[in-house]
Amino acid sequence: MKKFTISILTVFLLAFVANAQRFAILSDIHVTPGNANEAKLREAVAEINASDADVVLLTGDLTNEGSDVQLQNVKSIMDGISKPLYVIPGNHENNWSQSACKTFSDLWGDDRFVFELGDLVVIGMNCGPFMKMGDGHIKQEDLLWLDRTLAERVSDGKKVLSINHYPILDDLDNYKDYIAVLQKYPVILHQNGHYHRWRQYESFGINGLMVRALDMGKGDYGYTLMNVDLKRGWIYVFNKELGKEPAQKFVFRTDTHFDAIDNSLPQPTVPAGFSVTKVYADNASIFTRLGVDAENLYFGNSLGYLKAIDKKTGAEKWSYKTDAMLFSRPAVDRKYVVLPTADKRLVWLDKKSGKEIWAWNAPGAYVADGVEADGILYQGGYKMFQAWDVKRHRLLWQFDSINNYCQAAPVVDGNDVIFGAWDTNLRVLNRKTGRLRWQWNNGVKTNLYSPGNVVPVVTQNHVLIVAPDRVTTALDRKSGEQLWRVKNEHKVRESLGRSADGSLAYAKTMDGTLVALSTGPDYDLKWVTDLGFGYEHAPCIVLEHNGVVYAGSRRGMLAAVDAATHRLLFSCKLGSSEVNGFEVDDRGEVYCSLIEGTIFRISHP
């Protein structure tokens, strides 16, 4: 990064030349109806309207929980901007979205944009993380769109300004893929927010600018002004506190001399007796776990397609298009594939052809994985949980006393259905009637600490869960009484699994270790194995199969541990993005999908 010290007077003389493109940038405004930030945003809108800014950018974290009410409130305020406005979401719109990210696109038209201002091509896009804890991620289709769009628009003399909520650093799991595309074009700057602080940085030769939040604390409310003078080759950045004159923050050149980048991945290396094979690579991102039967794999992608893929050849047999990104694993029956969609439907598809047979319109988006057992689909939704007769497409019962959405798959065992939701509660329902047997919460009112995205470990007498509060909890299955609750040096989060005999619960920790806990009535840590992941937070289930415990990481790592000796058998890299989960087919082969759009088969006789 080439920095320069210039007097304030000189900066102002240079910054406001006639040829400069002037931007007002709002980022990390975190507005909820009635909070202090809402009033300050209205003040900022009035100031920006009175300024000489050419364009207004709003670069993510518009809200706190991405609810429809919060998004609509921000939209109503930003509709008061009298200048061209371009908006992208941030992690607070993507990770905890009531509508599974759909309402944002409905309100603003898309989650990416491109426009030209003089000789400057300005291009911005979404970066997740999408509907679960994870690193930022640029969707596969967006990388293709970025390359294609810049190839069409960037002619001689034009420069590029890149916009994202995240920096082009390790915060994005596929940031090297992102940079590899940007480096093909004369990118003078990548602008981002996310960290609520100022920072000037460089990534493989590309200038980076991290801008302020609306609220910087201690009464400091404001936004960013940026003037780009392509003719003279300078960028000027100002801090604009509400009610005060702009203050110089950074000045730097519009140089485009990039450093070489290697974004290739090594081939997975596993010991004798194991094989890891890439079965399929999609042209979009995959956020769902896999549905599996004797012949096919079923999954949804970020373009809204459900696909059926031949397990042996990787050939696509059929696809079905929905109107929103897909986040729920399709439930596979003997005759049907039942798809919960983010466009608010539960769809029955013919398993052989992919033809729509029947659909039910829901009051909200589905992001939860359903479980089919004995011909009944147990499916969580937005503020509800349902049981469906799959063959007859008939709703058997619906439980409505939920105050947020369900996400992880339930456990269906005996006469119980056990599941968590993002309203702080874990619930046990009667499997036949849908009546509540008991519910439990951790006593914290914050929704973000809920056991909303963890599959419980269930034994004959006990239920174990982990959650974002980093605590492991054991409950009496019959009464819901809390048996023990432990927060120790092993920081659990949302990744849990059960041993084959039910005697152990496996939890992956935020330190990248696997801990084995007794499922008995007392807390008993049996063993700990380092998976070689380092810092970790992916809510990927842990699977034990044929004496091997499998775990997946936020950065595409697959680890296998011997269940008997607790020894790490191998840890290999499948890709750069999060592993979504593991499934086992009738032949005993294990399958997993990665967010970047790849599917792998893991074989171990």
LINZIRA-V899081 format. One line per field, one symbol per residue. phi: phi as a letter, one per 40 degrees, with the letter a starting at -180 (. if undefined). A space follows every 10 residues. Layout:
phi->???
This chain:
phi->.cbbbbcdcc dccccbcccc cbbbbbafcf cbdgcccccc ccccdccccc cbccabbbbh fcbbbgcccc cccccccccc ccbdbbbbcb cccccbccbf gccdcccbga baaaabbgcb cbbbacagcc gaciccacdd cccccdcccc ccccbdgcbb bcbacbccbc cccbcccccd cdccbcccab babgcfacab aabfgccbbc bccdbbgfgc biabbbbbbc ccgbbbbbcb cdgbccbdba bacccbbccc bbbcbccdbb cdgbbbbcca bccbcbbbcb cbbcbbbbab bccgccbbbc ccbgcccaab cbbadbbccc cbbcbbbbbc bccgabbcbc ccbgccbaab cccaccbccc bcafgbcbbc acgabbbbcc ccfbccaabb cbbaccbccc bbagbbbbab acbgbbbbbc ccbgcccabb acgcccdccc ccbbcccbbd bbbbbbaccg bcbbbcccbg cccaabbbcc ccabbaabcc cgcbbbbcbc cgbbbbbccc cbcaccabbc cgcgdaaccc dbbbafgbbb bbbcbgcbbb bccccgccca abccabbccc ibbbcccgcb babbdchbbb bbbad
